[in-house]
Structures are given as C-alpha cells and as structure tokens.
Amino acid sequence: MIKIDLHVHSIASKDGSLTEPHFRRFFDQRLLDVIAITDHNRIDYAQRMAAIFGQHIIVGEEIQTSEGEIIGLYLREAIAPGQDLKSTIAAIKQQGGIVYVPHPFVGRRHSLNRASIEANLSDIDIIEVHNGRSINKLPSEAVELAGTYEKAESASSDAHNLSGLGLTYNRASDWPNPQTLVSIIDQAHFEYAKPPLKAVLGPKYNRVMHALGLQKVSADPANPSDQNPPEAPSA
C-alpha cells in the first residue's frame, strides 16, 4: 500500500511550517510515501525537496486565479497567480501537469464555485472530496460532482503544520507518476480523520511567525535542510 497526500504546504508558503526534517521523518517511518508539496504560487521549495527525496515528492503549486484556487501537479515551472482559471489550467496542461481542484465550494477558502468548475471540466483531472483541514467534511456537492462527471476523487490533508500531516490521504496500490497518478487515485481508498484544532488554526499561527521573521526558508539553495521551526502551541 502506498500512502499519497496530494495537498501539503511547506515553510515556503507564508502560512506553512513543514520542512525537510518533517518530510524525512514521515518517509522514514512510512507514515506517508508520496507528498505533493503545493505551496501558494511557488514551486522552488518543492523542487528542492524533490531533489532530495525523488519519487516521494510531487512538485505542485496551489495557484490563485481570478476565480479561486487551483492546484497543478508535476510542474516544471511556476505558474503566475492572478490569471483567469482557463489560462491557468492551460498553463498546467502545457507542462504535462495534472489539474487538481482543492476544497471545492468552500467560499471562505478561496475555492472555486460550481460554475467555474463545470466550465472547465474537460481539463480537470482530480477533485478533492475530503480536506484534512475541514472540521466539517467538504460539501456533499463535491462528491456528487466528481461522481456525475466521473472524475477521480482525492482525500488530502491540506496540512500547513506537523499536526495536520498524515491524518488524511489516499491508500493506493502503486507508486504514481505523471502518466498514472489519475488512474491510481481513481482506484485508491480514502483515509480521513477529523483535524485537531492545532491543524485548523496552524495557517494563522504560521502567518504571524513568518511576519515576525521566526519562520523562513533557508536562503542557501545548496543547503536545503532548513531550520526546524517552532510548532503552534497545543490547543
């Protein structure tokens, strides 16, 4: 069994705190096997982790579009935020990437609405139906939409700190690659757990820590082992 999480934020996101030592521990202990690092509007840290961990890391990006957030997986170049959704999806596809819809229909999370998703369904590959930071499960509309249009469904942590990682993921039969990921996820089983408060509030805490300069990515690309940042206090 291969444990795959397709939506994780590292310290390179201004609301994230996960670093190379965290990922190493999860891989060494087989708590997860594959993590897609999907930082906000950047891929540099994900690329650095992929250089260290190889097939354990999928280089992704959670991209802010004019209609909400979309994730590109298996990217080679960062995609600029602020474009319309169709142009952003086209940029993902031009790289041979996979289009992943995070936390659909949740307005407070910069999510895409149904009209935006349906207007681009032919180019959407995976829809997130379980989000590990949602205290309540994502709207049943996400499951209904994926089922109606026969799109692969994913359970992902959306982890921004250590407490959110490893609770929600996909249990798959094989290691993924750009050609097989969608079919593997389509056949995978979900592991979903209600998040602790520390995981839910983690992004707010991390934003403060980043603003104070207490969490930041190492400036030395030749030394990708970053400091192990302080975690949010237990809720």
N, C-alpha and C positions, 0 to 999 in steps of 0.2 A: 504493500500500500504506500502510495506517495501522497504526502500531505502538501497541498498547494494553497497559498494565500495570494490573491491577485490584487490586493489593495492595501498597501502599507506605506507609511510616511517616515522618512528618516530625519535626522537632525538638519538636513538641508532644507526641509520645509520650515517656515517660520513658526509653525505650531507643532513641530515634531521634535523628538529627542532620541530616537533609536540610532545606534551607532554600530560600527563594525564588531566590537566585542559582543554586543547583544545578538547580532545575527550569527556570529560564530558559535555562541553557546546553543542557540536553537538548532543549528545544523549538527553540531557535535552530539547533542543529546537526542537527535531525531524527533524533536518536538515539532518541527516543520522541515520539509525537504526543499520546497521551492517557494521563494518570496518574490513577488513583483514589487519593487520599490517604485512608488508612483508619487513622487514629490510634486508639489504645486509649481507648475510652469518651469520645470528644470529637470535635467536628467544627469547632470555631471556626477553627483554622488552615487547614483545608481550605476553609472558606468564604472566608477572606481570599485564599487563592491562586486560588480560582475568580473572585473579583472582579478579579484582575489578569489571569489567563490565559484566562478564558472557557471555551470548549468544550474546551480542553486538559486541564481538571481536572474530575474527577468527585468530588463530595463524598460521602465514605463514612465508616464507623465500624466498627472491629473491637470488638465488644461482648462482654464477658464475661458469660455466662449461668451458671446453676447447673449446666448440663450441659457447658459448654465454650464456645469462641468461635464467633461467627457474624458475618458482615460484612453490613451494609446499604449499598447503593449508591444514589446520587441521593437523599440525605436532605436535608430542610429543617430538621429539629430533631434534636438529640442524643437518644439513647435511653439511659435509665439502665441501668447494669450491675446484675447480681445477680438479675435476674428469671429465671423458668424459660424454657426455649427457646421454647415455643409462644407465650408472651406477647410475647417479644422479636420473634419473626417477625411476629406480628400488628401490632406497633408499626411495623415496617419497611413492611409492606404498607399500613397506614393512611396513610402518607405517599406512596404510589405508588412505593415503593422496590423494589429488586431484592435478593433474598436469595442470598447467596454463601457457600458453605462453604469455609473456608480449611483447608489442611493436614489433611484428614480422617484419622482412625485413627492419628495420631501422638501417643501418650499424653503424652509429655514437653512437648508444645507447647500444652497446654490445648485439645486438639482434641476434636471430637465423636466419639462412638463410633457404630458402625453402627446400633444400636438407636435412638438419638436421631435420626439422620438419617432412617432409614426411617419413623419415627413422624411425620415432618413433610414427607415427600417431595412432597406435593401443593403445598406452598408454597415449595419450594426451586427456584431458577432455574438456578444455575450451581454446579458442583462443581470445585474446584481439583484438578487431576491432576498438575501439575508445580509445585513450590515452589522458588523460586530460592535458598533458604537451606538446603535439604536436601542434605547431602553425598551421601546415597543417595536415589534417586528415591522419591517417595511410594509407599506400598504399592500393588501392582497392584490391590488391592481397590477403590481409588478409581476406577480406570479401569473396572473391572468393574461397579461400582455405577452410575456415570454411564451406561454403555452399556446396562445392563439396563433402567434406568428412563428412558432417552432424555433425559437431562439434558445441557445444554451443558457442555462441558469447557473449563477455562481453564489457561493457564500464566502464572504471575505471580511477580514477583521476591521479594515479602515483604522488600523492601530496607529496611534501617534506616540505612544509610550509603551513601556515594557508590560504594564499590567493589561494592556489590550491585545497583546500578541499571543497567538496560539490557542485562542478560545473558539474562533470561528474560521473555518477553512473548508476546502474540498478534499475528500478522500478519493483519490484516483488510482487507476490500475497501472499507470505507466508514467515515465518522465515525459514532460511536454517539450515541444519545440514549436517554432512558428507555424509549421505545417499541421501539427497535430493537436495543438492546445484546445481549439474549439471543440473538436470531437471528443477529446479526453474529458473536458469539463462537462460536456453534454451527457456523458455516461457516469459522471462522478456522483458520490453521495455527500450530503452536507453534514458538517459538524457545526452546530450553532449553540452558543451559550449566552445568556443574558449578561451584559457587561457590568463590571463593578463601577461604582461611581468614579473611581480614580481614572478609569479609562475614558469615561464620558467627559469628564472635566479636564482631561490631560491637555488638549489643544489650548485652552485658555491659559492654563498654568505655563505651558511652553512658550506662548507668545510673550508673556511677561518676562520669562527667563531670557529669551532671545533679545528682547528690548533692553534689558539690563546688561547685555553682553556676557551673561553667565552660561549661555549655550551657543556654540558656534562651530561651524565646520573648520577643520584644520586648514590653514592656508597653504600647506605644503602638499602638492599633488603627489610627490614621491613618497609621502608618508601617510597612507590612507587610514592608519589607525588613529582615530580621534579620541579625545578625552571621553571618559565615561561620565556623562552629565548627571547631575542630581535628579532623582525622580520626584514627582509630586508627592507631598505628604499623604499618608493614608487617610482616606475619607472616613 
